[in-house]
C-alpha cells in the first residue's frame, strides 16, 4: 500500500509551486503595465513633435530649418554607444497634393495618405521592424505630418525597466523558497512532537495529553483526550465485567460439579432423579446467567445507538409476551397488554427493536418469576412511557434504590436469579432516552415505569 505524503510535504510542494506561479503572474502584470506606460510616454513625445513640425513656416520646397529631433537614449547599448541611432525615428511632411516637402531618417519611406489621422503600426519599407507612426494634418489641410518610431526601441526600454525592478526579486526567490521550507518545518514541529509523545505512550496509559500546543492543533488534542477517557471507561467496564462474571460463574459451576458428583453416588433411582432435577435447574440458572452476561457485555461499550429504525410496538410487545407466555401459563399468571394511546404515539418512535424486546422480556420475566400463582401482570404503553406492574409481593422500600445494581438481589429471595435483569433494563432504557423508576403499588405489587427522560 502506497504511503500518503505527509502534511509537511504537501504544504511544501504547494507553496513551492504557488509562490513561483504568483511571481510569474506578478512579472507578467508588471511587464504589461510598464509597456503601457512606455507607449504612453513615447506616443506623447511623437504627438508633441508632430505639432512642432506643423508650427514651422516652410516654403513649398521646405527650405526652413527642421526642429531638432528628440534624442531618446537606447538603454540596451549603454556607455558611449547609448545615443539614439538615426534609423530609430523618422519624420515626413507632405503638401496637400502628397509631394514630400521634408523628411529625416526613415521618414522618406513613410507613405502618404490624406485620410489618415492618429497612430498606426506598420512594417518598415526596407526592414522587418515594426514602426509606430503618428499622422497629423494641418488645420487648413495644406500639409500632412508623419512622425514615426521603431517599436523595437520601446520593447528594449520595457525590458530594461522590468530587469531593473524584478531582477532583485528573481535573485531573492530561492532565498524566499528556502525560508518557506524552514517556516513550514518549524510550524509543524508541534505535530511532530505530539506524534513522538503518542508513539511512546503505553497501551494502558489513559492520561490526557498536554494541551500546550498551537491553537490549530488544540481541538485535535482535546478530541484525543476525550477518546482516551472513553477508552479508559470502556476498559474499566471490561475489567469490572470480567471480575463480576468470574465471581458469579464460580458459584453455579461449583454447584453443578457437586450435583453431578452427588448424582453419581446415588444408589437408587429416586435419588438419582432428584439429583438430576437439581442438576438441570443448576444448568438452567448457569445458562440464564451466561445469557445475561453476554447481553451486558454487548450493551456496556455502547455510547449510543449506531442505527435507529422506526419501531413497530405491536410486534415488540407480541414477541416479548410470547417469550414469557409458557412460564406464565405454568403459574396460571394472566398477561395483559393495555394501549393507553395509539401505537404511533408511543415513545420512543425510533430505536433498536431487538434491544427493546429484550428489555420488556426481562421486566415481564421478573414479574412472572416473583409473583405468586394466579397473579396478573400488566404491560401498559402510552405516549409518556412504558409501565409493567403486577400484584405480587413487591420489594422492600429500603432495597428499591439498589435493585438496578449489578448482581444485587434483595435478601430473602427464594427464586433463583442472577441480579442482572434490572441492570440490562436500565441500560437499554438509557440508550433510548428513558429513565427507570420503581415503586410499590398501594394495593400490593411492584410498578416499574420507563418514562421519557
TIZA-184538 format. One record per residue (C-alpha): residue number from 1; residue in one letter; x, z, y. Coordinates in steps of 0.001 Angstrom, whole numbers, plus 524288, in hexadecimal, padded with zeros to 5 digits. Each point is the difference from the previous one (the first is absolute). Layout:
BEGIN
     i   aa      px      pz      py
   NUM    A       X       Z       Y
...
# end
This chain:
BEGIN
     i   aa      px      pz      py
     1    X   80000   80000   80000
     2    X   8059B   7FBEB   80D2E
     3    X   80299   80B78   808FA
     4    X   7F8F1   7FF2F   80D11
     5    X   808B3   7FFC3   80C1A
     6    X   801D9   80CE8   806D8
     7    X   7F980   80327   80CEC
     8    X   80D4D   7FFFA   806A0
     9    X   802F8   7F267   7FAE6
    10    X   7F2A0   7FAF6   8040A
    11    X   80179   80535   80DD4
    12    X   80DDE   7FAE0   80116
    13    X   7FC40   7F257   7FB68
    14    X   7F424   7FFB5   808D4
    15    X   807AF   80412   80C09
    16    X   80BAD   7F735   7FCF4
    17    X   7F6B6   7F473   7FF63
    18    X   7F713   803DB   80B2C
    19    X   80A53   80350   80A35
    20    X   8075A   7F2E3   7FF27
    21    X   7F2FF   7F8C8   80034
    22    X   7FBEF   80748   80C46
    23    X   80D60   7FD0A   805D1
    24    X   7FE39   7F172   7FD17
    25    X   7F25B   7FFEB   805EC
    26    X   80515   806F2   80C1D
    27    X   80B18   7F61D   80107
    28    X   7F66F   7F4AD   7FF0B
    29    X   7F73F   805C2   80A76
    30    X   80BC0   8029B   808D4
    31    X   804C0   7F1FE   7FE2F
    32    X   7F292   7FAB9   8035F
    33    X   7FF00   80874   80C49
    34    X   80DDE   7FC75   80437
    35    X   7FD5B   7F177   7FE08
    36    X   7F392   80119   807F8
    37    X   806EE   80709   80B12
    38    X   80B5D   7F649   8002B
    39    X   7F671   7F49A   80046
    40    X   7F900   80611   80B87
    41    X   80CDA   80240   80720
    42    X   80508   7F223   7FE34
    43    X   7F2BE   7F9D1   8026C
    44    X   7FF68   80738   80CF5
    45    X   80D9F   7FB01   80322
    46    X   7FC12   7F1F3   7FD00
    47    X   7F3CB   8014C   80853
    48    X   8077E   80526   80BCC
    49    X   80A55   7F56E   7FEEF
    50    X   7F592   7F556   7FF18
    51    X   7F991   80527   80C63
    52    X   80D44   7FFDD   806E3
    53    X   801BF   7F1AA   7FC61
    54    X   7F2BD   7FC7B   80596
    55    X   80388   806AC   80CD0
    56    X   80C09   7F771   801D1
    57    X   7FE1C   7F451   80960
    58    X   80668   7F45E   7F9AD
    59    X   7FF64   7F1B8   80312
    60    X   7FADF   7F5B3   7F745
    61    X   80D67   7FF40   7F984
    62    X   80195   80EBA   7FEDD
    63    X   80BD4   800EC   808D4
    64    X   7FDC6   80E24   8041D
    65    X   807EB   80A99   7F969
    66    X   7FA75   805AE   7F35D
    67    X   7FDBF   80EBB   7FFC1
    68    X   809B0   8079B   7F811
    69    X   7FBC4   80157   7F1C0
    70    X   7FE9C   80E00   7FADC
    71    X   80BCA   8037B   7F7AA
    72    X   7FAF2   8071A   7F401
    73    X   80ABF   8061F   7F7CD
    74    X   80064   7FC35   7F1B2
    75    X   8010F   80D60   7F9ED
    76    X   80501   7FB7C   7F2CB
    77    X   80C9F   7FA39   80552
    78    X   80597   80BAC   80737
    79    X   80C61   80111   80824
    80    X   8042E   7F4AA   808C6
    81    X   7F7F8   7F666   7F7E9
    82    X   7F366   806E9   8036A
    83    X   7FB7D   7F70A   80B32
    84    X   7F421   7F76D   7FE53
    85    X   80328   7F250   7FB28
    86    X   7FAAE   7F4AF   807DF
    87    X   7F899   7FACE   7F438
    88    X   7F7DB   80C64   7FEA6
    89    X   7F777   7FD38   80BE9
    90    X   7FB60   7F3DF   8070F
    91    X   7F78F   7FB81   80B6F
    92    X   7F969   7F35F   803BA
    93    X   7F84B   7FB7C   80BF0
    94    X   7F785   7F3D3   8003A
    95    X   7F802   7F97F   80A92
    96    X   7F1BB   7FC92   7FE6A
    97    X   8036E   7F314   7F957
    98    X   8089D   806C5   7F5E3
    99    X   80CF6   7FBF1   805BE
   100    X   80AAD   80A26   7FD86
   101    X   8044F   80563   80D08
   102    X   8090D   80AD5   7FB39
   103    X   804FD   8055C   7F31F
   104    X   80A01   809A7   7FB3F
   105    X   804FB   80381   7F27B
   106    X   7F69D   7FB59   7F59A
   107    X   7F597   7FD5D   80A3E
   108    X   80232   7F150   7FF88
   109    X   7FA42   7FFF2   7F247
   110    X   7F37F   8071F   803E1
   111    X   7F401   7F76D   7FEEA
   112    X   7F730   7FD60   80B9B
   113    X   7F16E   80268   7FE4F
   114    X   7F780   8015A   80C1A
   115    X   7F592   80769   7F81F
   116    X   808E2   80AF7   7FBA0
   117    X   7FEB9   80DA5   805D7
   118    X   8069F   80CAC   7FBF5
   119    X   80873   802E2   7F414
   120    X   802D9   7F742   7F458
   121    X   808DB   800FA   7F415
   122    X   80670   7F30F   7FC6A
   123    X   80B80   7FAD7   7F846
   124    X   80BFA   7FB33   80735
   125    X   80292   7F17C   80163
   126    X   80D6E   7FF99   7F9A2
   127    X   80088   80CF9   7F8B8
   128    X   7F7A8   807F1   7F6D2
   129    X   7FE9D   80BD0   808DD
   130    X   7F2C2   803F9   80502
   131    X   7FE1A   800A5   80EC3
   132    X   7F6F4   80804   80866
   133    X   7FB49   7F766   80B69
   134    X   7F84D   8039F   80C15
   135    X   7F92A   7F51F   8078B
   136    X   7FBCB   8027E   80E0E
   137    X   7FA1A   7F565   808B5
   138    X   80071   8006D   80ECD
   139    X   7F327   803C9   8067F
   140    X   7FEE2   7F28D   8060A
   141    X   8037A   7F901   7F35E
   142    X   80C1B   7F994   805CB
   143    X   80986   805FD   7F67A
   144    X   800D2   80600   7F263
   145    X   80A2D   80A1F   7FC62
   146    X   80415   8036C   7F224
   147    X   80912   80B59   7FCD3
   148    X   80456   8023A   7F1E8
   149    X   807EE   80983   7F7DF
   150    X   8047E   7FFEF   7F1D9
   151    X   7F82A   80925   7F739
   152    X   80CA8   802EA   7F8CB
   153    X   804E1   80777   80BDD
   154    X   7F414   808D2   7FF9D
   155    X   80174   80266   7F178
   156    X   80E22   80415   801DE
   157    X   7FC30   8099A   80A9B
   158    X   7F566   805DC   7F749
   159    X   80995   80184   7F4C9
   160    X   809B2   806FD   808B2
   161    X   7F567   80919   8050B
   162    X   7FBA0   80340   7F228
   163    X   80E03   80230   7FB9D
   164    X   80290   80909   80B59
   165    X   7F3E3   8082B   7FD5D
   166    X   7FF17   80020   7F135
   167    X   80E18   7FFA5   7FB91
   168    X   8016E   80EC8   801B9
   169    X   7F398   801C4   7F7FE
   170    X   8051A   7F6E2   7F58B
   171    X   80C9A   807C2   7FF1B
   172    X   7F85C   80CD2   7FFBE
   173    X   7F654   7FBAF   7F581
   174    X   808A6   803EC   7F45D
   175    X   80230   80D42   8064E
   176    X   7F157   80173   80204
   177    X   7FD59   7FCAA   7F1C1
   178    X   80A04   809EC   7FB65
   179    X   7F9C3   80A5D   808A0
   180    X   7F2B1   7FCA8   7FA4C
   181    X   8052F   801B9   7F223
   182    X   805FD   80D0D   803C9
   183    X   7F35C   80478   80685
   184    X   7F7D0   7FC36   7F426
   185    X   808FD   8074F   7F6DD
   186    X   8005C   80C09   808A3
   187    X   7F13B   7FFB3   80212
   188    X   7FD53   7FF9C   7F15B
   189    X   809D1   80A8E   7FCA4
   190    X   7F56F   80AAD   7FF7D
   191    X   7F926   7F830   7F562
   192    X   80C97   7FF07   7F851
   193    X   8022D   80E9C   80176
   194    X   7F209   8029B   7FBA1
   195    X   8021F   7F738   7F432
   196    X   80C5D   80767   7FC83
   197    X   7F913   80D2B   800F1
   198    X   7F4AE   7FB4C   7F792
   199    X   80911   7FA43   7F5B4
   200    X   806CB   80D38   7FE8B
   201    X   7F371   807E5   7FE55
   202    X   7FCC4   8064C   7F311
   203    X   7F3B7   7FADE   7F931
   204    X   7FA6D   80DCC   800B9
   205    X   8033F   801CC   80E70
   206    X   7F337   7FF81   8079B
   207    X   80539   805B2   80CB0
   208    X   7FCA0   7F818   80C2F
   209    X   809C7   7F682   805CB
   210    X   80597   803B2   80D43
   211    X   7F8A0   7F972   80B24
   212    X   80B9C   7FE6F   80949
   213    X   7FEB4   7F136   7FF96
   214    X   7FC65   7F5A6   80A37
   215    X   7F1C3   7FED5   803BF
   216    X   7FE4C   7F328   7F8AB
   217    X   80462   80651   7F338
   218    X   7F8AF   80CDC   80201
   219    X   7F2C7   7FB2C   7FAA4
   220    X   806BB   7FB74   7F387
   221    X   806F5   80D1A   7FE77
   222    X   7F34A   8075B   80204
   223    X   7F93E   7F74B   7F60B
   224    X   80B08   802DD   7F65F
   225    X   7FEA2   80EA1   80262
   226    X   7F15D   7FF16   7FDA8
   227    X   802BC   7F874   7F376
   228    X   809D3   80A47   7FB80
   229    X   7F5DB   80A8F   8029E
   230    X   7F5D5   7F8C9   7F7DB
   231    X   809CC   7FDD3   7F513
   232    X   803A7   80E71   80034
   233    X   7F1A0   803A9   7FF64
   234    X   7FDBF   7F6A3   7F4B3
   235    X   80BCC   8055A   7F8B5
   236    X   7FB22   80DD8   80241
   237    X   7F2CF   7FC13   7FA76
   238    X   806BF   7FA31   7F431
   239    X   8084B   80C26   7FDD2
   240    X   7F43E   808ED   80160
   241    X   7F7DA   7F757   7F743
   242    X   80AA4   7FF7A   7F59C
   243    X   801B0   80EBA   8003A
   244    X   7F14A   8026C   7FF68
   245    X   7FE17   7F604   7F535
   246    X   80AFE   805C1   7F7D9
   247    X   7FA7B   80D9D   801C4
   248    X   7F1EB   7FC57   7FCE8
   249    X   80328   7F740   7F464
   250    X   80873   80A4A   7F99B
   251    X   7F481   808D1   7FCBF
   252    X   7F6A8   7F61C   7F999
   253    X   80B11   7F99B   7F884
   254    X   8045F   80D26   7FAD2
   255    X   7F1E2   8031A   7FC72
   256    X   7FED9   7F316   7F8B8
   257    X   80C47   80334   7F872
   258    X   7FACA   80D73   7FC3F
   259    X   7F2BD   7FA9B   7FC0F
   260    X   80659   7F595   7F796
   261    X   80835   80A57   7F91F
   262    X   7F40B   808BA   7FDF8
   263    X   7F85B   7F4AB   7FA1E
   264    X   80B2C   7FD42   7F699
   265    X   80020   80E38   7FB6F
   266    X   7F152   80154   7FE04
   267    X   7FD2C   801B1   7F151
   268    X   7F18D   7FC54   80085
   269    X   7F880   7F453   8050D
   270    X   7F7CC   807E1   80996
   271    X   80C18   80585   8067F
   272    X   8061A   7F29B   800EB
   273    X   7F3B2   7FA5C   8062B
   274    X   7FFCD   80ACD   80A21
   275    X   80E6E   7FDE8   80306
   276    X   7FD93   7F14A   800C8
   277    X   7F50A   8023A   809C7
   278    X   808ED   80863   80842
   279    X   80A8F   7F5B0   7FF0E
   280    X   7F696   7F569   8047F
   281    X   7FBDC   80837   80B9A
   282    X   80E38   8021E   80378
   283    X   802A3   7F15E   7FF24
   284    X   7F41E   7FD6A   80892
   285    X   804DC   809CD   80A1A
   286    X   80DD1   7FA4D   7FFD0
   287    X   7FA7B   7F238   80129
   288    X   7F7B4   803E3   80BA9
   289    X   80BA3   806C0   80648
   290    X   80878   7F3DA   7FE5E
   291    X   7F543   7F779   805C0
   292    X   7FEAF   808E5   80BC6
   293    X   80EA8   80089   801D9
   294    X   800F1   7F136   7FF7C
   295    X   7F51B   7FEDA   80A04
   296    X   80714   80968   80916
   297    X   80CE5   7F8E8   7FE32
   298    X   7F961   7F393   804BF
   299    X   7F922   8067D   80B77
   300    X   80B06   80869   8055A
   301    X   808E4   7F533   8055E
   302    X   7F4D7   7F90E   806FE
   303    X   80033   800FF   80ECB
   304    X   7F386   7F7F7   800BA
   305    X   7F85C   7F5DA   7F8AA
   306    X   807C3   7F374   7FE69
   307    X   7F3A3   7F7EC   7FE91
   308    X   7F1D1   80299   80353
   309    X   7F432   7F8DB   7FAEA
   310    X   7F19F   8014C   8033D
   311    X   7FA66   80ABA   7F76F
   312    X   7F430   7FEB5   7F722
   313    X   7FBAC   80E29   7FF2E
   314    X   7F576   7FCFE   7F5EF
   315    X   80A46   7FB33   7F65E
   316    X   80952   80B40   8033A
   317    X   7F573   80A4B   7FD8F
   318    X   7FB48   7F934   7F3A1
   319    X   80DDF   7FFC7   7FA4B
   320    X   802C7   80E30   8039A
   321    X   7F317   804DD   7FA37
   322    X   80218   7F7F5   7F3B0
   323    X   80D49   8066C   7FDCF
   324    X   7FA1A   80DBE   7FF8E
   325    X   7F2CA   7FC98   7FA10
   326    X   8041B   80351   7F20F
   327    X   8058F   80D4E   803C0
   328    X   7F3C1   802FA   807F9
   329    X   7F727   7FC22   7F4C2
   330    X   8073E   80924   7F6BA
   331    X   7FC97   80B69   80900
   332    X   7F26B   7FB0D   803AB
   333    X   80425   7FED9   80E33
   334    X   7F7FF   7F6D3   8087D
   335    X   80768   7F6E8   8091A
   336    X   7F8DE   7FBB4   80C4D
   337    X   803CC   7F5AB   809FF
   338    X   7F9DA   80116   80D7D
   339    X   8014B   7F5D4   80AD4
   340    X   7FD4D   8069E   80D03
   341    X   80364   7F34F   80737
   342    X   80120   7F1D3   7FC41
   343    X   80BE7   7FC30   7F808
   344    X   804EE   7F759   80B2E
   345    X   800B8   80C26   808B9
   346    X   807FE   80899   7F6ED
   347    X   80D3D   803DC   8058F
   348    X   80A4C   7FB0F   7FDBE
   349    X   7FBE6   7F1C1   7FF9F
   350    X   80D45   7FB39   7FB45
   351    X   80A4F   805D0   7F71C
   352    X   804F8   80051   7F203
   353    X   7F492   7FFE8   7F688
   354    X   80850   80461   7F463
   355    X   80501   80C16   80715
   356    X   7F276   80395   8050D
   357    X   7FA7E   7FEDB   7F237
   358    X   80AC8   8092F   7FB5C
   359    X   7FCA1   80976   80AFF
   360    X   7F176   80083   7FCB3
   361    X   802E2   800FB   7F167
   362    X   8089B   80BF6   80246
   363    X   7F58D   80698   80848
   364    X   7F535   7FD24   7F63F
   365    X   80890   803BB   7F461
   366    X   8035E   80D2F   80621
   367    X   7F197   802A6   80280
   368    X   7FC3A   7FC5E   7F20F
   369    X   80B11   807E5   7FA04
   370    X   7FD7B   80CB6   80737
   371    X   7F120   7FFB6   800D0
   372    X   7F7EF   80627   7F51B
   373    X   7F71A   7F801   7F75C
   374    X   7F396   7FB37   8064A
   375    X   805CA   7FF54   80DB6
   376    X   7FDF4   7F525   809FF
   377    X   80B44   7F8D0   80682
   378    X   7FC88   7F813   80C18
   379    X   807D1   7F516   8062F
   380    X   7FB55   7FD89   80DEE
   381    X   804B5   7F4BA   8086B
   382    X   7FDA2   7FF1E   80EA3
   383    X   805D1   7F978   80BE6
   384    X   80696   80CE0   8039D
   385    X   806BF   801D2   7F2DF
   386    X   7FEA8   802FB   7F18A
   387    X   7FB15   80C9C   7F9AC
   388    X   800B1   804C6   7F1E8
   389    X   7F88E   80C8B   7FD65
   390    X   7FB94   807A0   7F419
   391    X   7F8B3   80C6B   7FC90
   392    X   80AF9   805ED   7F7FE
   393    X   8076F   80CD4   8021C
   394    X   807A3   7FB1D   80BD8
   395    X   80D65   8054B   803CE
   396    X   8037C   80D52   80538
   397    X   80132   7FF84   80EDA
   398    X   80E16   804C4   80002
   399    X   80439   7F451   7F7C2
   400    X   7F8F7   7F50B   80730
   401    X   80B8B   7FD25   808F4
   402    X   8096F   7FEEE   7F48E
   403    X   7F835   7F78C   7F6AA
   404    X   80655   7F371   8051D
   405    X   80DB6   80547   7FD64
   406    X   80720   7F979   7F4DF
   407    X   7FF58   806D7   7F2D1
   408    X   7F7F0   80B0B   805CE
   409    X   7F47E   804DB   7F820
   410    X   7F7B8   80BA9   8040E
   411    X   8016F   80BBB   7F6F8
   412    X   7F618   801E6   7F545
   413    X   7FE4A   7F1BF   7FC5B
   414    X   7FC1B   7FDD5   7F1D6
   415    X   7FFD1   7F12B   8007A
   416    X   80D00   7F923   7FDF0
   417    X   80524   7F882   80BB0
   418    X   80C1C   7FB78   8073A
   419    X   7FD8D   804B2   80DDE
   420    X   80285   7F253   80546
   421    X   7F24E   7FA62   80179
   422    X   7FD76   804F4   80DC6
   423    X   80DC4   7FC3A   80449
   424    X   7FD4E   7F203   7FBEC
   425    X   7F2C7   80035   806D2
   426    X   805E3   8050D   80CA4
   427    X   80AF2   7F5EA   7FFDF
   428    X   7F6D2   7F477   7FDCA
   429    X   7F6B7   8051C   80A5D
   430    X   80B1E   80116   809CD
   431    X   80411   7F1E4   7FD61
   432    X   7F217   7FBAD   80351
   433    X   7FE65   8083C   80C45
   434    X   7F7CB   80AA1   7F999
   435    X   801C3   80EB2   8004C
   436    X   7FD37   8090F   7F48D
   437    X   7F710   80BE5   80208
   438    X   7FBFF   809BC   7F572
   439    X   7F551   80A14   8015C
   440    X   7F735   80814   7F71C
   441    X   7F184   7FCF6   800E8
   442    X   7F6D0   80ACD   8040C
   443    X   7F7A5   7FDE7   7F3DE
   444    X   80BB3   7FFBE   7F6FB
   445    X   8097F   7F543   7FCC4
   446    X   80ADB   7F89B   806FC
   447    X   7FEFC   7F5C9   80AA3
   448    X   80B78   7F6A4   801BF
   449    X   7FF2E   7F7A5   80C3F
   450    X   80882   7F45F   803BE
   451    X   7FD21   7FDF0   80E64
   452    X   80538   7F630   809BA
   453    X   80BFE   8062E   80644
# end
